[in-house]
Amino acid sequence: MGLSVALNLIAVSGCVLLLCGSSWGINASVPLVIWHGMGETHYITSTIANYHLFIHLFAGDSCCNPLSMGAIKKMVEEEVPGIYVLSLMIGKSVVQDTENSFFMDVNEQVSFVCDQLAQDPKLKGGYNAMGFSQGSQFLRGVVQRCPDPPMKNLISVGGQHQGVFGLPRCPGESSHICDWIRKMLNSGAYTDTVQKHLVQAQYWHDPLNDDLYKKHSLFLADINQERVVNETYKKNLMSLNKFVMVKFLQDTMVDPVDSEWFGFYKPGQAKELETLQESAIYTEDRLGLAEMDSAGKLVFLATDGDHLQFTREWFNDNLLPYLH
């Protein structure tokens, strides 16, 4: 999974958790909270004038590494001078942050983040949020459960809002971890032990075992209102000004890629896909997404790259307008 910034190319990667803060001067800009995905490491090959870098991430990255998510923070700072950026780290160290992206109960992570945001005086007036890969659906959990301070715009970059039914590619140093995760998911994703201790199991969505998913999924089935409609969740999500979803058309890591636009397999099989607008979550409007769509609050963006790969120009043209 990778984040690449090369002269104008950024490849951001992942599914792990972040939480370190960087503070800036006070101005009229809206603060930004960032949450990344699964763990990665990095290397840097060159530095060129005007902060042109080539960065590629593999396993072992963290919230605060200046060569990885730090590059995204720095890029946003350059484009929006004076902005306050909080990059979420779960735990007391980089090692804990990385481990927790694989093994800490997502509901506990969301609660941890909600407490952090509520205690940050710089966020009192509200903030925008940007999630990378699994961090996207975790931030949606935040807005649905924790309306104070208010989230204004949610930008999901390669998030999996209907979950995943596969882990097709996980290169670099994390490949052995992903091999183990695949075995756990395939053998017992909905057992109590796996659900409680494996992050990816909590957004594992098996269309061939829909009843098991709805009954035992600790995180995704809850925030997607699969068991019961929580009107507070619906109201809080609908309070967003914009919910932006970015889909990577050549994505080799998310299965199915349509989950990045809230689509998924039709129930009972794993071949034919349906869009968000064709799904029960939309037609029954369990989350308010249909009403948000009618109001112009849903934004569907696509870019012709692999998972979390995009150019700085594309970022500035398509995502930067939602950060002001």
KOLBANU-656662 format. One record per residue (C-alpha): residue in three letters; residue number from 1; x, y, z. Coordinates in steps of 0.5 Angstrom, whole numbers, plus 500, padded with zeros to 3 digits. Layout:
N
MARKE|resn|resi|c1|c2|c3
MARKE|Ala|NUM|X|Y|Z
...
REM end
This chain:
324
MARKE|resn|resi|c1|c2|c3
MARKE|Met|1|500|500|500
MARKE|Gly|2|503|507|498
MARKE|Leu|3|503|514|498
MARKE|Ser|4|508|517|493
MARKE|Val|5|509|524|492
MARKE|Ala|6|514|525|486
MARKE|Leu|7|515|532|483
MARKE|Asn|8|507|532|483
MARKE|Leu|9|506|525|484
MARKE|Ile|10|503|523|491
MARKE|Ala|11|501|516|492
MARKE|Val|12|498|516|499
MARKE|Ser|13|497|509|502
MARKE|Gly|14|493|505|506
MARKE|Cys|15|489|502|512
MARKE|Val|16|493|505|519
MARKE|Leu|17|491|510|525
MARKE|Leu|18|494|517|526
MARKE|Leu|19|494|522|531
MARKE|Cys|20|499|527|532
MARKE|Gly|21|498|534|532
MARKE|Ser|22|501|540|528
MARKE|Ser|23|499|547|530
MARKE|Trp|24|499|553|526
MARKE|Gly|25|497|561|526
MARKE|Ile|26|490|563|527
MARKE|Asn|27|486|565|521
MARKE|Ala|28|480|564|518
MARKE|Ser|29|481|557|515
MARKE|Val|30|477|551|518
MARKE|Pro|31|482|546|522
MARKE|Leu|32|483|539|518
MARKE|Val|33|483|532|522
MARKE|Ile|34|486|526|518
MARKE|Trp|35|486|519|519
MARKE|His|36|490|514|515
MARKE|Gly|37|489|506|514
MARKE|Met|38|493|500|515
MARKE|Gly|39|501|500|517
MARKE|Glu|40|506|502|512
MARKE|Thr|41|514|504|512
MARKE|His|42|517|509|508
MARKE|Tyr|43|523|511|504
MARKE|Ile|44|525|517|500
MARKE|Thr|45|530|517|494
MARKE|Ser|46|531|525|493
MARKE|Thr|47|529|532|495
MARKE|Ile|48|529|537|489
MARKE|Ala|49|527|544|490
MARKE|Asn|50|520|547|492
MARKE|Tyr|51|519|541|496
MARKE|His|52|519|536|490
MARKE|Leu|53|519|529|494
MARKE|Phe|54|519|522|492
MARKE|Ile|55|516|518|497
MARKE|His|56|513|511|497
MARKE|Leu|57|510|508|504
MARKE|Phe|58|510|500|506
MARKE|Ala|59|509|497|512
MARKE|Gly|60|511|501|519
MARKE|Asp|61|509|508|517
MARKE|Ser|62|505|512|523
MARKE|Cys|63|501|519|524
MARKE|Cys|64|507|523|525
MARKE|Asn|65|513|521|520
MARKE|Pro|66|515|527|516
MARKE|Leu|67|516|523|510
MARKE|Ser|68|509|520|509
MARKE|Met|69|503|523|512
MARKE|Gly|70|507|528|514
MARKE|Ala|71|508|530|507
MARKE|Ile|72|500|530|506
MARKE|Lys|73|500|535|512
MARKE|Lys|74|506|539|509
MARKE|Met|75|502|540|502
MARKE|Val|76|496|542|505
MARKE|Glu|77|500|547|510
MARKE|Glu|78|503|550|503
MARKE|Glu|79|496|550|500
MARKE|Val|80|492|553|506
MARKE|Pro|81|497|557|510
MARKE|Gly|82|495|558|517
MARKE|Ile|83|491|552|517
MARKE|Tyr|84|491|547|523
MARKE|Val|85|492|540|522
MARKE|Leu|86|491|534|527
MARKE|Ser|87|493|528|524
MARKE|Leu|88|491|522|529
MARKE|Met|89|495|517|532
MARKE|Ile|90|492|512|536
MARKE|Gly|91|496|510|542
MARKE|Lys|92|502|513|546
MARKE|Ser|93|508|511|541
MARKE|Val|94|509|510|533
MARKE|Val|95|509|502|535
MARKE|Gln|96|502|502|538
MARKE|Asp|97|499|507|533
MARKE|Thr|98|501|502|528
MARKE|Glu|99|499|496|532
MARKE|Asn|100|493|499|533
MARKE|Ser|101|491|499|526
MARKE|Phe|102|491|492|526
MARKE|Phe|103|489|489|533
MARKE|Met|104|485|495|537
MARKE|Asp|105|477|495|537
MARKE|Val|106|475|500|532
MARKE|Asn|107|469|502|537
MARKE|Glu|108|475|503|542
MARKE|Gln|109|479|507|537
MARKE|Val|110|473|512|535
MARKE|Ser|111|471|513|542
MARKE|Phe|112|479|515|543
MARKE|Val|113|478|520|537
MARKE|Cys|114|472|523|540
MARKE|Asp|115|475|524|546
MARKE|Gln|116|481|527|543
MARKE|Leu|117|477|532|539
MARKE|Ala|118|472|534|544
MARKE|Gln|119|478|536|548
MARKE|Asp|120|482|540|543
MARKE|Pro|121|480|548|543
MARKE|Lys|122|482|549|536
MARKE|Leu|123|476|545|534
MARKE|Lys|124|471|548|538
MARKE|Gly|125|468|551|532
MARKE|Gly|126|468|545|527
MARKE|Tyr|127|473|542|523
MARKE|Asn|128|473|538|516
MARKE|Ala|129|476|531|516
MARKE|Met|130|480|527|511
MARKE|Gly|131|480|519|512
MARKE|Phe|132|485|515|508
MARKE|Ser|133|483|508|506
MARKE|Gln|134|480|505|513
MARKE|Gly|135|481|511|516
MARKE|Ser|136|475|514|512
MARKE|Gln|137|470|509|515
MARKE|Phe|138|472|510|522
MARKE|Leu|139|471|518|521
MARKE|Arg|140|464|516|519
MARKE|Gly|141|463|513|525
MARKE|Val|142|466|519|529
MARKE|Val|143|461|524|525
MARKE|Gln|144|455|519|526
MARKE|Arg|145|457|518|534
MARKE|Cys|146|460|524|536
MARKE|Pro|147|457|531|533
MARKE|Asp|148|461|535|538
MARKE|Pro|149|465|539|535
MARKE|Pro|150|462|539|529
MARKE|Met|151|465|536|523
MARKE|Lys|152|463|540|517
MARKE|Asn|153|466|536|511
MARKE|Leu|154|468|529|510
MARKE|Ile|155|473|527|505
MARKE|Ser|156|473|519|504
MARKE|Val|157|480|518|500
MARKE|Gly|158|479|510|498
MARKE|Gly|159|475|508|504
MARKE|Gln|160|471|502|504
MARKE|His|161|464|504|506
MARKE|Gln|162|460|498|505
MARKE|Gly|163|466|494|507
MARKE|Val|164|471|489|504
MARKE|Phe|165|470|482|501
MARKE|Gly|166|477|480|500
MARKE|Leu|167|484|483|501
MARKE|Pro|168|487|482|494
MARKE|Arg|169|494|486|495
MARKE|Cys|170|498|488|501
MARKE|Pro|171|505|489|499
MARKE|Gly|172|512|490|502
MARKE|Glu|173|514|489|509
MARKE|Ser|174|506|488|511
MARKE|Ser|175|505|482|507
MARKE|His|176|506|476|512
MARKE|Ile|177|501|480|517
MARKE|Cys|178|496|480|511
MARKE|Asp|179|497|473|510
MARKE|Trp|180|495|472|517
MARKE|Ile|181|489|476|517
MARKE|Arg|182|487|473|510
MARKE|Lys|183|487|466|514
MARKE|Met|184|483|469|520
MARKE|Leu|185|478|472|516
MARKE|Asn|186|477|466|511
MARKE|Ser|187|476|462|517
MARKE|Gly|188|472|466|522
MARKE|Ala|189|471|473|521
MARKE|Tyr|190|465|473|525
MARKE|Thr|191|467|469|531
MARKE|Asp|192|467|474|538
MARKE|Thr|193|475|473|538
MARKE|Val|194|477|475|531
MARKE|Gln|195|471|481|531
MARKE|Lys|196|474|484|538
MARKE|His|197|481|483|536
MARKE|Leu|198|482|484|528
MARKE|Val|199|481|491|525
MARKE|Gln|200|479|489|518
MARKE|Ala|201|474|483|521
MARKE|Gln|202|470|489|523
MARKE|Tyr|203|469|492|516
MARKE|Trp|204|469|485|513
MARKE|His|205|462|484|509
MARKE|Asp|206|461|477|507
MARKE|Pro|207|455|477|502
MARKE|Leu|208|454|470|502
MARKE|Asn|209|453|470|510
MARKE|Asp|210|449|476|510
MARKE|Asp|211|445|474|517
MARKE|Leu|212|452|473|520
MARKE|Tyr|213|455|479|518
MARKE|Lys|214|449|483|520
MARKE|Lys|215|449|479|527
MARKE|His|216|456|479|529
MARKE|Ser|217|459|485|525
MARKE|Leu|218|462|490|531
MARKE|Phe|219|463|496|527
MARKE|Leu|220|460|496|520
MARKE|Ala|221|454|493|521
MARKE|Asp|222|452|498|526
MARKE|Ile|223|454|505|523
MARKE|Asn|224|451|502|517
MARKE|Gln|225|444|501|521
MARKE|Glu|226|444|494|519
MARKE|Arg|227|440|491|525
MARKE|Val|228|436|497|527
MARKE|Val|229|436|505|525
MARKE|Asn|230|439|509|530
MARKE|Glu|231|436|516|528
MARKE|Thr|232|441|520|532
MARKE|Tyr|233|446|517|527
MARKE|Lys|234|442|519|521
MARKE|Lys|235|441|526|524
MARKE|Asn|236|449|527|525
MARKE|Leu|237|451|524|518
MARKE|Met|238|446|529|515
MARKE|Ser|239|449|535|518
MARKE|Leu|240|455|534|514
MARKE|Asn|241|455|540|509
MARKE|Lys|242|459|535|504
MARKE|Phe|243|460|528|504
MARKE|Val|244|466|527|499
MARKE|Met|245|468|520|496
MARKE|Val|246|474|518|492
MARKE|Lys|247|474|512|488
MARKE|Phe|248|481|509|485
MARKE|Leu|249|479|506|478
MARKE|Gln|250|485|502|478
MARKE|Asp|251|485|500|485
MARKE|Thr|252|488|493|486
MARKE|Met|253|487|493|494
MARKE|Val|254|480|494|495
MARKE|Asp|255|475|488|494
MARKE|Pro|256|470|490|491
MARKE|Val|257|472|497|489
MARKE|Asp|258|465|500|489
MARKE|Ser|259|465|500|496
MARKE|Glu|260|469|506|495
MARKE|Trp|261|463|510|493
MARKE|Phe|262|458|506|498
MARKE|Gly|263|456|500|493
MARKE|Phe|264|457|493|494
MARKE|Tyr|265|455|486|491
MARKE|Lys|266|448|484|491
MARKE|Pro|267|446|480|497
MARKE|Gly|268|447|473|496
MARKE|Gln|269|452|472|491
MARKE|Ala|270|459|475|490
MARKE|Lys|271|459|477|483
MARKE|Glu|272|454|482|481
MARKE|Leu|273|455|489|484
MARKE|Glu|274|450|494|485
MARKE|Thr|275|451|502|486
MARKE|Leu|276|449|506|493
MARKE|Gln|277|443|508|489
MARKE|Glu|278|441|501|488
MARKE|Ser|279|442|499|495
MARKE|Ala|280|437|498|501
MARKE|Ile|281|441|503|505
MARKE|Tyr|282|439|508|500
MARKE|Thr|283|432|506|498
MARKE|Glu|284|430|505|505
MARKE|Asp|285|434|511|507
MARKE|Arg|286|437|508|513
MARKE|Leu|287|443|513|514
MARKE|Gly|288|439|519|510
MARKE|Leu|289|444|518|504
MARKE|Ala|290|438|519|499
MARKE|Glu|291|436|525|502
MARKE|Met|292|443|528|502
MARKE|Asp|293|444|526|495
MARKE|Ser|294|438|530|493
MARKE|Ala|295|440|536|497
MARKE|Gly|296|447|535|493
MARKE|Lys|297|451|533|499
MARKE|Leu|298|454|527|496
MARKE|Val|299|460|528|492
MARKE|Phe|300|463|522|488
MARKE|Leu|301|470|523|485
MARKE|Ala|302|474|518|481
MARKE|Thr|303|481|518|479
MARKE|Asp|304|485|513|474
MARKE|Gly|305|490|510|479
MARKE|Asp|306|491|505|484
MARKE|His|307|489|505|491
MARKE|Leu|308|491|512|494
MARKE|Gln|309|495|514|488
MARKE|Phe|310|494|521|485
MARKE|Thr|311|497|527|483
MARKE|Arg|312|498|534|487
MARKE|Glu|313|495|537|481
MARKE|Trp|314|489|533|482
MARKE|Phe|315|488|534|490
MARKE|Asn|316|489|541|489
MARKE|Asp|317|483|541|483
MARKE|Asn|318|478|536|487
MARKE|Leu|319|479|536|494
MARKE|Leu|320|482|542|496
MARKE|Pro|321|476|546|495
MARKE|Tyr|322|473|542|501
MARKE|Leu|323|478|544|506
MARKE|His|324|476|552|506
REM end
